[in-house]
Amino acid sequence: MTKNPWTDPDPQPGDLDADFALLDESAFEYHEGDSSATLRIVVSVESSDASRLARIAETRGQKPSDVVAELLRDADRPPA
């Protein structure tokens, strides 16, 4: 498959490997991370899907974001 510099993501995997190989260990910082951190994702839902999401959330007494989060958790579970 040919790379298209106009439409392919930049950088491509491997593009910086040679540059990273020149760095020694002091150029990198390692962090444990924060297990209480959150990530906000903006989801675009249009037309009847937006109305459906609002209706489901209202029926459940939840916010639309809670319905989407529950959908993601359910999708990650193995099938029964």
PDB file of N, CA, C and O in Angstrom:
ATOM      1  N   MET A   1       0.846  -1.176   0.000  1.00  0.00           N
ATOM      2  CA  MET A   1       0.000   0.000   0.000  1.00  0.00           C
ATOM      3  C   MET A   1       0.894   1.244   0.000  1.00  0.00           C
ATOM      4  O   MET A   1       1.866   1.315   0.752  1.00  0.00           O
ATOM      5  N   THR A   2       0.565   2.203  -0.833  1.00  0.00           N
ATOM      6  CA  THR A   2       1.356   3.414  -0.978  1.00  0.00           C
ATOM      7  C   THR A   2       0.943   4.447   0.069  1.00  0.00           C
ATOM      8  O   THR A   2      -0.237   4.591   0.386  1.00  0.00           O
ATOM      9  N   LYS A   3       1.927   5.158   0.595  1.00  0.00           N
ATOM     10  CA  LYS A   3       1.638   6.239   1.540  1.00  0.00           C
ATOM     11  C   LYS A   3       1.224   7.477   0.770  1.00  0.00           C
ATOM     12  O   LYS A   3       1.815   7.806  -0.258  1.00  0.00           O
ATOM     13  N   ASN A   4       0.211   8.159   1.266  1.00  0.00           N
ATOM     14  CA  ASN A   4      -0.228   9.408   0.674  1.00  0.00           C
ATOM     15  C   ASN A   4       0.063  10.518   1.678  1.00  0.00           C
ATOM     16  O   ASN A   4      -0.606  10.587   2.708  1.00  0.00           O
ATOM     17  N   PRO A   5       1.032  11.384   1.417  1.00  0.00           N
ATOM     18  CA  PRO A   5       1.394  12.419   2.396  1.00  0.00           C
ATOM     19  C   PRO A   5       0.283  13.436   2.636  1.00  0.00           C
ATOM     20  O   PRO A   5       0.341  14.187   3.610  1.00  0.00           O
ATOM     21  N   TRP A   6      -0.715  13.475   1.780  1.00  0.00           N
ATOM     22  CA  TRP A   6      -1.800  14.448   1.939  1.00  0.00           C
ATOM     23  C   TRP A   6      -2.927  13.931   2.813  1.00  0.00           C
ATOM     24  O   TRP A   6      -3.624  14.718   3.454  1.00  0.00           O
ATOM     25  N   THR A   7      -3.114  12.627   2.849  1.00  0.00           N
ATOM     26  CA  THR A   7      -4.260  12.095   3.588  1.00  0.00           C
ATOM     27  C   THR A   7      -3.893  11.123   4.704  1.00  0.00           C
ATOM     28  O   THR A   7      -4.706  10.906   5.603  1.00  0.00           O
ATOM     29  N   ASP A   8      -2.705  10.531   4.680  1.00  0.00           N
ATOM     30  CA  ASP A   8      -2.320   9.584   5.721  1.00  0.00           C
ATOM     31  C   ASP A   8      -1.962  10.320   7.003  1.00  0.00           C
ATOM     32  O   ASP A   8      -1.483  11.453   6.958  1.00  0.00           O
ATOM     33  N   PRO A   9      -2.196   9.667   8.170  1.00  0.00           N
ATOM     34  CA  PRO A   9      -1.807  10.302   9.433  1.00  0.00           C
ATOM     35  C   PRO A   9      -0.299  10.569   9.452  1.00  0.00           C
ATOM     36  O   PRO A   9       0.484   9.829   8.856  1.00  0.00           O
ATOM     37  N   ASP A  10       0.076  11.606  10.125  1.00  0.00           N
ATOM     38  CA  ASP A  10       1.476  11.967  10.203  1.00  0.00           C
ATOM     39  C   ASP A  10       1.839  12.158  11.664  1.00  0.00           C
ATOM     40  O   ASP A  10       1.123  12.895  12.342  1.00  0.00           O
ATOM     41  N   PRO A  11       2.867  11.570  12.197  1.00  0.00           N
ATOM     42  CA  PRO A  11       3.825  10.696  11.525  1.00  0.00           C
ATOM     43  C   PRO A  11       3.282   9.277  11.399  1.00  0.00           C
ATOM     44  O   PRO A  11       2.356   8.882  12.109  1.00  0.00           O
ATOM     45  N   GLN A  12       3.870   8.529  10.493  1.00  0.00           N
ATOM     46  CA  GLN A  12       3.538   7.122  10.290  1.00  0.00           C
ATOM     47  C   GLN A  12       4.354   6.278  11.273  1.00  0.00           C
ATOM     48  O   GLN A  12       5.424   6.697  11.713  1.00  0.00           O
ATOM     49  N   PRO A  13       3.845   5.084  11.618  1.00  0.00           N
ATOM     50  CA  PRO A  13       4.649   4.199  12.480  1.00  0.00           C
ATOM     51  C   PRO A  13       6.026   3.972  11.860  1.00  0.00           C
ATOM     52  O   PRO A  13       6.153   3.656  10.677  1.00  0.00           O
ATOM     53  N   GLY A  14       7.045   4.141  12.689  1.00  0.00           N
ATOM     54  CA  GLY A  14       8.411   3.938  12.235  1.00  0.00           C
ATOM     55  C   GLY A  14       9.097   5.194  11.743  1.00  0.00           C
ATOM     56  O   GLY A  14      10.320   5.202  11.603  1.00  0.00           O
ATOM     57  N   ASP A  15       8.351   6.261  11.473  1.00  0.00           N
ATOM     58  CA  ASP A  15       8.955   7.488  10.943  1.00  0.00           C
ATOM     59  C   ASP A  15      10.007   8.084  11.872  1.00  0.00           C
ATOM     60  O   ASP A  15      10.974   8.684  11.404  1.00  0.00           O
ATOM     61  N   LEU A  16       9.833   7.928  13.165  1.00  0.00           N
ATOM     62  CA  LEU A  16      10.745   8.567  14.123  1.00  0.00           C
ATOM     63  C   LEU A  16      11.704   7.576  14.789  1.00  0.00           C
ATOM     64  O   LEU A  16      12.465   7.953  15.680  1.00  0.00           O
ATOM     65  N   ASP A  17      11.670   6.329  14.363  1.00  0.00           N
ATOM     66  CA  ASP A  17      12.503   5.304  15.008  1.00  0.00           C
ATOM     67  C   ASP A  17      13.985   5.673  14.994  1.00  0.00           C
ATOM     68  O   ASP A  17      14.666   5.520  16.008  1.00  0.00           O
ATOM     69  N   ALA A  18      14.488   6.150  13.872  1.00  0.00           N
ATOM     70  CA  ALA A  18      15.917   6.502  13.776  1.00  0.00           C
ATOM     71  C   ALA A  18      16.249   7.650  14.722  1.00  0.00           C
ATOM     72  O   ALA A  18      17.312   7.654  15.343  1.00  0.00           O
ATOM     73  N   ASP A  19      15.352   8.620  14.836  1.00  0.00           N
ATOM     74  CA  ASP A  19      15.579   9.754  15.747  1.00  0.00           C
ATOM     75  C   ASP A  19      15.577   9.297  17.199  1.00  0.00           C
ATOM     76  O   ASP A  19      16.422   9.726  17.986  1.00  0.00           O
ATOM     77  N   PHE A  20      14.632   8.425  17.562  1.00  0.00           N
ATOM     78  CA  PHE A  20      14.582   7.917  18.936  1.00  0.00           C
ATOM     79  C   PHE A  20      15.807   7.085  19.273  1.00  0.00           C
ATOM     80  O   PHE A  20      16.260   7.095  20.417  1.00  0.00           O
ATOM     81  N   ALA A  21      16.347   6.370  18.310  1.00  0.00           N
ATOM     82  CA  ALA A  21      17.525   5.535  18.544  1.00  0.00           C
ATOM     83  C   ALA A  21      18.741   6.373  18.913  1.00  0.00           C
ATOM     84  O   ALA A  21      19.665   5.867  19.549  1.00  0.00           O
ATOM     85  N   LEU A  22      18.757   7.638  18.526  1.00  0.00           N
ATOM     86  CA  LEU A  22      19.886   8.522  18.833  1.00  0.00           C
ATOM     87  C   LEU A  22      19.843   9.051  20.271  1.00  0.00           C
ATOM     88  O   LEU A  22      20.850   9.551  20.774  1.00  0.00           O
ATOM     89  N   LEU A  23      18.699   8.945  20.929  1.00  0.00           N
ATOM     90  CA  LEU A  23      18.526   9.494  22.270  1.00  0.00           C
ATOM     91  C   LEU A  23      18.953   8.482  23.323  1.00  0.00           C
ATOM     92  O   LEU A  23      18.789   7.274  23.148  1.00  0.00           O
ATOM     93  N   ASP A  24      19.504   8.996  24.421  1.00  0.00           N
ATOM     94  CA  ASP A  24      19.824   8.092  25.516  1.00  0.00           C
ATOM     95  C   ASP A  24      18.702   8.136  26.547  1.00  0.00           C
ATOM     96  O   ASP A  24      17.742   8.894  26.407  1.00  0.00           O
ATOM     97  N   GLU A  25      18.837   7.327  27.566  1.00  0.00           N
ATOM     98  CA  GLU A  25      17.802   7.153  28.590  1.00  0.00           C
ATOM     99  C   GLU A  25      17.419   8.467  29.280  1.00  0.00           C
ATOM    100  O   GLU A  25      16.280   8.608  29.726  1.00  0.00           O
ATOM    101  N   SER A  26      18.329   9.419  29.377  1.00  0.00           N
ATOM    102  CA  SER A  26      18.039  10.682  30.077  1.00  0.00           C
ATOM    103  C   SER A  26      17.044  11.561  29.303  1.00  0.00           C
ATOM    104  O   SER A  26      16.523  12.529  29.858  1.00  0.00           O
ATOM    105  N   ALA A  27      16.780  11.244  28.058  1.00  0.00           N
ATOM    106  CA  ALA A  27      15.855  12.047  27.255  1.00  0.00           C
ATOM    107  C   ALA A  27      14.396  11.684  27.532  1.00  0.00           C
ATOM    108  O   ALA A  27      13.487  12.363  27.053  1.00  0.00           O
ATOM    109  N   PHE A  28      14.171  10.628  28.295  1.00  0.00           N
ATOM    110  CA  PHE A  28      12.813  10.149  28.529  1.00  0.00           C
ATOM    111  C   PHE A  28      12.437  10.268  29.990  1.00  0.00           C
ATOM    112  O   PHE A  28      13.275  10.098  30.875  1.00  0.00           O
ATOM    113  N   GLU A  29      11.168  10.562  30.238  1.00  0.00           N
ATOM    114  CA  GLU A  29      10.626  10.583  31.596  1.00  0.00           C
ATOM    115  C   GLU A  29       9.560   9.512  31.692  1.00  0.00           C
ATOM    116  O   GLU A  29       8.773   9.334  30.762  1.00  0.00           O
ATOM    117  N   TYR A  30       9.525   8.803  32.795  1.00  0.00           N
ATOM    118  CA  TYR A  30       8.535   7.769  33.013  1.00  0.00           C
ATOM    119  C   TYR A  30       7.625   8.199  34.152  1.00  0.00           C
ATOM    120  O   TYR A  30       8.093   8.668  35.190  1.00  0.00           O
ATOM    121  N   HIS A  31       6.338   8.037  33.953  1.00  0.00           N
ATOM    122  CA  HIS A  31       5.357   8.417  34.964  1.00  0.00           C
ATOM    123  C   HIS A  31       4.399   7.258  35.194  1.00  0.00           C
ATOM    124  O   HIS A  31       3.998   6.569  34.256  1.00  0.00           O
ATOM    125  N   GLU A  32       4.043   7.055  36.445  1.00  0.00           N
ATOM    126  CA  GLU A  32       3.115   5.987  36.791  1.00  0.00           C
ATOM    127  C   GLU A  32       1.708   6.260  36.262  1.00  0.00           C
ATOM    128  O   GLU A  32       0.964   5.326  35.962  1.00  0.00           O
ATOM    129  N   GLY A  33       1.350   7.509  36.150  1.00  0.00           N
ATOM    130  CA  GLY A  33      -0.002   7.844  35.711  1.00  0.00           C
ATOM    131  C   GLY A  33      -0.909   8.066  36.901  1.00  0.00           C
ATOM    132  O   GLY A  33      -0.493   7.914  38.050  1.00  0.00           O
ATOM    133  N   ASP A  34      -2.131   8.420  36.628  1.00  0.00           N
ATOM    134  CA  ASP A  34      -3.110   8.729  37.665  1.00  0.00           C
ATOM    135  C   ASP A  34      -4.364   7.915  37.394  1.00  0.00           C
ATOM    136  O   ASP A  34      -5.083   8.170  36.428  1.00  0.00           O
ATOM    137  N   SER A  35      -4.623   6.940  38.245  1.00  0.00           N
ATOM    138  CA  SER A  35      -5.772   6.060  38.031  1.00  0.00           C
ATOM    139  C   SER A  35      -7.106   6.787  38.174  1.00  0.00           C
ATOM    140  O   SER A  35      -8.139   6.262  37.758  1.00  0.00           O
ATOM    141  N   SER A  36      -7.101   7.984  38.756  1.00  0.00           N
ATOM    142  CA  SER A  36      -8.350   8.736  38.893  1.00  0.00           C
ATOM    143  C   SER A  36      -8.542   9.725  37.741  1.00  0.00           C
ATOM    144  O   SER A  36      -9.520  10.474  37.722  1.00  0.00           O
ATOM    145  N   ALA A  37      -7.619   9.730  36.789  1.00  0.00           N
ATOM    146  CA  ALA A  37      -7.715  10.653  35.655  1.00  0.00           C
ATOM    147  C   ALA A  37      -8.916  10.296  34.776  1.00  0.00           C
ATOM    148  O   ALA A  37      -9.353   9.146  34.738  1.00  0.00           O
ATOM    149  N   THR A  38      -9.431  11.283  34.084  1.00  0.00           N
ATOM    150  CA  THR A  38     -10.552  11.066  33.179  1.00  0.00           C
ATOM    151  C   THR A  38     -10.191  11.566  31.787  1.00  0.00           C
ATOM    152  O   THR A  38      -9.270  12.363  31.611  1.00  0.00           O
ATOM    153  N   LEU A  39     -10.921  11.088  30.829  1.00  0.00           N
ATOM    154  CA  LEU A  39     -10.741  11.484  29.447  1.00  0.00           C
ATOM    155  C   LEU A  39     -12.088  11.946  28.921  1.00  0.00           C
ATOM    156  O   LEU A  39     -13.095  11.262  29.103  1.00  0.00           O
ATOM    157  N   ARG A  40     -12.114  13.084  28.280  1.00  0.00           N
ATOM    158  CA  ARG A  40     -13.356  13.592  27.712  1.00  0.00           C
ATOM    159  C   ARG A  40     -13.300  13.428  26.198  1.00  0.00           C
ATOM    160  O   ARG A  40     -12.359  13.878  25.544  1.00  0.00           O
ATOM    161  N   ILE A  41     -14.318  12.779  25.656  1.00  0.00           N
ATOM    162  CA  ILE A  41     -14.427  12.569  24.224  1.00  0.00           C
ATOM    163  C   ILE A  41     -15.703  13.249  23.743  1.00  0.00           C
ATOM    164  O   ILE A  41     -16.773  13.050  24.319  1.00  0.00           O
ATOM    165  N   VAL A  42     -15.593  14.030  22.716  1.00  0.00           N
ATOM    166  CA  VAL A  42     -16.760  14.692  22.152  1.00  0.00           C
ATOM    167  C   VAL A  42     -17.314  13.787  21.057  1.00  0.00           C
ATOM    168  O   VAL A  42     -16.619  13.460  20.095  1.00  0.00           O
ATOM    169  N   VAL A  43     -18.568  13.391  21.216  1.00  0.00           N
ATOM    170  CA  VAL A  43     -19.223  12.510  20.266  1.00  0.00           C
ATOM    171  C   VAL A  43     -20.277  13.306  19.514  1.00  0.00           C
ATOM    172  O   VAL A  43     -21.063  14.038  20.116  1.00  0.00           O
ATOM    173  N   SER A  44     -20.287  13.161  18.215  1.00  0.00           N
ATOM    174  CA  SER A  44     -21.280  13.844  17.395  1.00  0.00           C
ATOM    175  C   SER A  44     -22.389  12.858  17.043  1.00  0.00           C
ATOM    176  O   SER A  44     -22.149  11.842  16.390  1.00  0.00           O
ATOM    177  N   VAL A  45     -23.611  13.174  17.490  1.00  0.00           N
ATOM    178  CA  VAL A  45     -24.765  12.339  17.201  1.00  0.00           C
ATOM    179  C   VAL A  45     -25.781  13.250  16.520  1.00  0.00           C
ATOM    180  O   VAL A  45     -26.096  14.331  17.017  1.00  0.00           O
ATOM    181  N   GLU A  46     -26.285  12.800  15.382  1.00  0.00           N
ATOM    182  CA  GLU A  46     -27.146  13.659  14.582  1.00  0.00           C
ATOM    183  C   GLU A  46     -28.584  13.153  14.520  1.00  0.00           C
ATOM    184  O   GLU A  46     -28.860  11.970  14.719  1.00  0.00           O
ATOM    185  N   SER A  47     -29.468  14.068  14.243  1.00  0.00           N
ATOM    186  CA  SER A  47     -30.845  13.803  13.863  1.00  0.00           C
ATOM    187  C   SER A  47     -31.563  12.858  14.814  1.00  0.00           C
ATOM    188  O   SER A  47     -31.598  13.081  16.024  1.00  0.00           O
ATOM    189  N   SER A  48     -32.132  11.803  14.252  1.00  0.00           N
ATOM    190  CA  SER A  48     -32.954  10.897  15.059  1.00  0.00           C
ATOM    191  C   SER A  48     -32.128  10.165  16.107  1.00  0.00           C
ATOM    192  O   SER A  48     -32.660   9.785  17.150  1.00  0.00           O
ATOM    193  N   ASP A  49     -30.837   9.960  15.852  1.00  0.00           N
ATOM    194  CA  ASP A  49     -29.985   9.314  16.857  1.00  0.00           C
ATOM    195  C   ASP A  49     -29.844  10.192  18.095  1.00  0.00           C
ATOM    196  O   ASP A  49     -29.827   9.687  19.217  1.00  0.00           O
ATOM    197  N   ALA A  50     -29.745  11.492  17.898  1.00  0.00           N
ATOM    198  CA  ALA A  50     -29.644  12.414  19.038  1.00  0.00           C
ATOM    199  C   ALA A  50     -30.935  12.396  19.845  1.00  0.00           C
ATOM    200  O   ALA A  50     -30.904  12.387  21.076  1.00  0.00           O
ATOM    201  N   SER A  51     -32.053  12.390  19.160  1.00  0.00           N
ATOM    202  CA  SER A  51     -33.349  12.330  19.850  1.00  0.00           C
ATOM    203  C   SER A  51     -33.491  11.010  20.599  1.00  0.00           C
ATOM    204  O   SER A  51     -33.978  10.979  21.730  1.00  0.00           O
ATOM    205  N   ARG A  52     -33.067   9.931  19.970  1.00  0.00           N
ATOM    206  CA  ARG A  52     -33.142   8.612  20.592  1.00  0.00           C
ATOM    207  C   ARG A  52     -32.270   8.564  21.846  1.00  0.00           C
ATOM    208  O   ARG A  52     -32.690   8.036  22.876  1.00  0.00           O
ATOM    209  N   LEU A  53     -31.069   9.109  21.763  1.00  0.00           N
ATOM    210  CA  LEU A  53     -30.166   9.125  22.914  1.00  0.00           C
ATOM    211  C   LEU A  53     -30.773   9.932  24.061  1.00  0.00           C
ATOM    212  O   LEU A  53     -30.730   9.502  25.214  1.00  0.00           O
ATOM    213  N   ALA A  54     -31.325  11.075  23.755  1.00  0.00           N
ATOM    214  CA  ALA A  54     -31.957  11.905  24.789  1.00  0.00           C
ATOM    215  C   ALA A  54     -33.137  11.172  25.422  1.00  0.00           C
ATOM    216  O   ALA A  54     -33.315  11.223  26.639  1.00  0.00           O
ATOM    217  N   ARG A  55     -33.944  10.492  24.609  1.00  0.00           N
ATOM    218  CA  ARG A  55     -35.108   9.763  25.124  1.00  0.00           C
ATOM    219  C   ARG A  55     -34.670   8.609  26.023  1.00  0.00           C
ATOM    220  O   ARG A  55     -35.249   8.402  27.089  1.00  0.00           O
ATOM    221  N   ILE A  56     -33.654   7.858  25.603  1.00  0.00           N
ATOM    222  CA  ILE A  56     -33.152   6.741  26.413  1.00  0.00           C
ATOM    223  C   ILE A  56     -32.620   7.254  27.743  1.00  0.00           C
ATOM    224  O   ILE A  56     -32.912   6.683  28.794  1.00  0.00           O
ATOM    225  N   ALA A  57     -31.843   8.326  27.701  1.00  0.00           N
ATOM    226  CA  ALA A  57     -31.274   8.899  28.926  1.00  0.00           C
ATOM    227  C   ALA A  57     -32.375   9.359  29.878  1.00  0.00           C
ATOM    228  O   ALA A  57     -32.307   9.110  31.082  1.00  0.00           O
ATOM    229  N   GLU A  58     -33.379  10.023  29.339  1.00  0.00           N
ATOM    230  CA  GLU A  58     -34.475  10.514  30.187  1.00  0.00           C
ATOM    231  C   GLU A  58     -35.242   9.355  30.811  1.00  0.00           C
ATOM    232  O   GLU A  58     -35.590   9.396  31.991  1.00  0.00           O
ATOM    233  N   THR A  59     -35.504   8.321  30.014  1.00  0.00           N
ATOM    234  CA  THR A  59     -36.224   7.149  30.513  1.00  0.00           C
ATOM    235  C   THR A  59     -35.465   6.484  31.651  1.00  0.00           C
ATOM    236  O   THR A  59     -36.068   6.020  32.619  1.00  0.00           O
ATOM    237  N   ARG A  60     -34.133   6.437  31.533  1.00  0.00           N
ATOM    238  CA  ARG A  60     -33.297   5.790  32.546  1.00  0.00           C
ATOM    239  C   ARG A  60     -32.955   6.714  33.708  1.00  0.00           C
ATOM    240  O   ARG A  60     -32.384   6.272  34.705  1.00  0.00           O
ATOM    241  N   GLY A  61     -33.298   7.981  33.586  1.00  0.00           N
ATOM    242  CA  GLY A  61     -32.932   8.938  34.627  1.00  0.00           C
ATOM    243  C   GLY A  61     -31.437   9.211  34.650  1.00  0.00           C
ATOM    244  O   GLY A  61     -30.855   9.464  35.705  1.00  0.00           O
ATOM    245  N   GLN A  62     -30.818   9.157  33.465  1.00  0.00           N
ATOM    246  CA  GLN A  62     -29.379   9.365  33.347  1.00  0.00           C
ATOM    247  C   GLN A  62     -29.097  10.540  32.420  1.00  0.00           C
ATOM    248  O   GLN A  62     -29.993  11.070  31.763  1.00  0.00           O
ATOM    249  N   LYS A  63     -27.826  10.931  32.385  1.00  0.00           N
ATOM    250  CA  LYS A  63     -27.374  11.903  31.396  1.00  0.00           C
ATOM    251  C   LYS A  63     -27.023  11.139  30.127  1.00  0.00           C
ATOM    252  O   LYS A  63     -26.665   9.963  30.197  1.00  0.00           O
ATOM    253  N   PRO A  64     -27.120  11.786  28.969  1.00  0.00           N
ATOM    254  CA  PRO A  64     -26.728  11.115  27.724  1.00  0.00           C
ATOM    255  C   PRO A  64     -25.302  10.546  27.783  1.00  0.00           C
ATOM    256  O   PRO A  64     -25.040   9.478  27.230  1.00  0.00           O
ATOM    257  N   SER A  65     -24.393  11.249  28.443  1.00  0.00           N
ATOM    258  CA  SER A  65     -23.015  10.750  28.544  1.00  0.00           C
ATOM    259  C   SER A  65     -22.951   9.442  29.324  1.00  0.00           C
ATOM    260  O   SER A  65     -22.116   8.587  29.031  1.00  0.00           O
ATOM    261  N   ASP A  66     -23.833   9.278  30.324  1.00  0.00           N
ATOM    262  CA  ASP A  66     -23.863   8.030  31.084  1.00  0.00           C
ATOM    263  C   ASP A  66     -24.357   6.873  30.217  1.00  0.00           C
ATOM    264  O   ASP A  66     -23.867   5.750  30.334  1.00  0.00           O
ATOM    265  N   VAL A  67     -25.326   7.152  29.349  1.00  0.00           N
ATOM    266  CA  VAL A  67     -25.838   6.116  28.442  1.00  0.00           C
ATOM    267  C   VAL A  67     -24.732   5.670  27.484  1.00  0.00           C
ATOM    268  O   VAL A  67     -24.559   4.475  27.245  1.00  0.00           O
ATOM    269  N   VAL A  68     -23.987   6.630  26.939  1.00  0.00           N
ATOM    270  CA  VAL A  68     -22.896   6.299  26.018  1.00  0.00           C
ATOM    271  C   VAL A  68     -21.813   5.514  26.753  1.00  0.00           C
ATOM    272  O   VAL A  68     -21.297   4.536  26.213  1.00  0.00           O
ATOM    273  N   ALA A  69     -21.458   5.918  27.972  1.00  0.00           N
ATOM    274  CA  ALA A  69     -20.440   5.204  28.751  1.00  0.00           C
ATOM    275  C   ALA A  69     -20.883   3.770  29.024  1.00  0.00           C
ATOM    276  O   ALA A  69     -20.075   2.844  28.943  1.00  0.00           O
ATOM    277  N   GLU A  70     -22.155   3.584  29.345  1.00  0.00           N
ATOM    278  CA  GLU A  70     -22.678   2.240  29.588  1.00  0.00           C
ATOM    279  C   GLU A  70     -22.627   1.398  28.316  1.00  0.00           C
ATOM    280  O   GLU A  70     -22.308   0.210  28.365  1.00  0.00           O
ATOM    281  N   LEU A  71     -22.937   2.008  27.191  1.00  0.00           N
ATOM    282  CA  LEU A  71     -22.859   1.316  25.910  1.00  0.00           C
ATOM    283  C   LEU A  71     -21.437   0.828  25.637  1.00  0.00           C
ATOM    284  O   LEU A  71     -21.239  -0.297  25.180  1.00  0.00           O
ATOM    285  N   LEU A  72     -20.448   1.681  25.918  1.00  0.00           N
ATOM    286  CA  LEU A  72     -19.051   1.292  25.719  1.00  0.00           C
ATOM    287  C   LEU A  72     -18.652   0.149  26.642  1.00  0.00           C
ATOM    288  O   LEU A  72     -17.972  -0.785  26.216  1.00  0.00           O
ATOM    289  N   ARG A  73     -19.070   0.217  27.908  1.00  0.00           N
ATOM    290  CA  ARG A  73     -18.738  -0.855  28.848  1.00  0.00           C
ATOM    291  C   ARG A  73     -19.376  -2.170  28.403  1.00  0.00           C
ATOM    292  O   ARG A  73     -18.739  -3.222  28.455  1.00  0.00           O
ATOM    293  N   ASP A  74     -20.635  -2.108  27.966  1.00  0.00           N
ATOM    294  CA  ASP A  74     -21.329  -3.324  27.505  1.00  0.00           C
ATOM    295  C   ASP A  74     -20.655  -3.897  26.260  1.00  0.00           C
ATOM    296  O   ASP A  74     -20.546  -5.116  26.122  1.00  0.00           O
ATOM    297  N   ALA A  75     -20.212  -3.048  25.370  1.00  0.00           N
ATOM    298  CA  ALA A  75     -19.568  -3.511  24.132  1.00  0.00           C
ATOM    299  C   ALA A  75     -18.234  -4.188  24.413  1.00  0.00           C
ATOM    300  O   ALA A  75     -17.778  -5.008  23.616  1.00  0.00           O
ATOM    301  N   ASP A  76     -17.610  -3.858  25.523  1.00  0.00           N
ATOM    302  CA  ASP A  76     -16.301  -4.414  25.870  1.00  0.00           C
ATOM    303  C   ASP A  76     -16.412  -5.765  26.568  1.00  0.00           C
ATOM    304  O   ASP A  76     -15.420  -6.481  26.697  1.00  0.00           O
ATOM    305  N   ARG A  77     -17.626  -6.119  27.022  1.00  0.00           N
ATOM    306  CA  ARG A  77     -17.811  -7.403  27.711  1.00  0.00           C
ATOM    307  C   ARG A  77     -17.847  -8.541  26.702  1.00  0.00           C
ATOM    308  O   ARG A  77     -18.330  -8.369  25.583  1.00  0.00           O
ATOM    309  N   PRO A  78     -17.337  -9.702  27.094  1.00  0.00           N
ATOM    310  CA  PRO A  78     -17.397 -10.847  26.177  1.00  0.00           C
ATOM    311  C   PRO A  78     -18.846 -11.287  25.982  1.00  0.00           C
ATOM    312  O   PRO A  78     -19.665 -11.131  26.887  1.00  0.00           O
ATOM    313  N   PRO A  79     -19.169 -11.831  24.818  1.00  0.00           N
ATOM    314  CA  PRO A  79     -20.553 -12.285  24.589  1.00  0.00           C
ATOM    315  C   PRO A  79     -20.934 -13.412  25.536  1.00  0.00           C
ATOM    316  O   PRO A  79     -20.088 -14.200  25.957  1.00  0.00           O
ATOM    317  N   ALA A  80     -22.199 -13.477  25.858  1.00  0.00           N
ATOM    318  CA  ALA A  80     -22.690 -14.491  26.812  1.00  0.00           C
ATOM    319  C   ALA A  80     -22.686 -15.873  26.209  1.00  0.00           C
ATOM    320  O   ALA A  80     -23.066 -16.837  26.872  1.00  0.00           O
TER     321      ALA A  80
END
